[in-house]
Amino acid sequence: MMLLKYAIKMGIGLIKAKIVFENDAFESGNIVEGRLELEGGMVPLKVKRYDIDLVDFNTSNTKENIINSHSVICSFVLNTNEKKEVPFRLEIPKQIGSNKCMAVARILLENDQVLTAEGLLQITIKE
């Protein structure tokens, strides 16, 4: 049991998180709908909070700007190999600096570990 606790503290066997979008192209002012897919790890872990940010980034100077955020303080246990989907909605502002965005999720677990997942699908904003 002690070895398992150390493995969790090192990040081995943690919850797996993935961001999935309903669509992959949006216009300015649209709502981004998606879900955060969580899959349990080696031991049951309690999720205390999750944040999902819509980030506008500029690849030329690697500057990131959070344009919308969704934070939820919660309390649920994700058991071993259990799957849970958490839906979210983020609004794209009418005025945006670039035509590419991505979603970044941070999940705070009971042992104060933070799990980060990025939406690998970049959102292309239609002009």
Secondary structure as UniProt FT lines:
FT   HELIX           2..9
FT   TURN            10..13
FT   STRAND          16..21
FT   STRAND          25..27
FT   TURN            28..29
FT   STRAND          31..39
FT   STRAND          45..58
FT   TURN            59..62
FT   STRAND          63..78
FT   TURN            80..81
FT   STRAND          83..91
FT   STRAND          100..109
FT   TURN            110..111
FT   STRAND          114..118
FT   STRAND          123..126
//
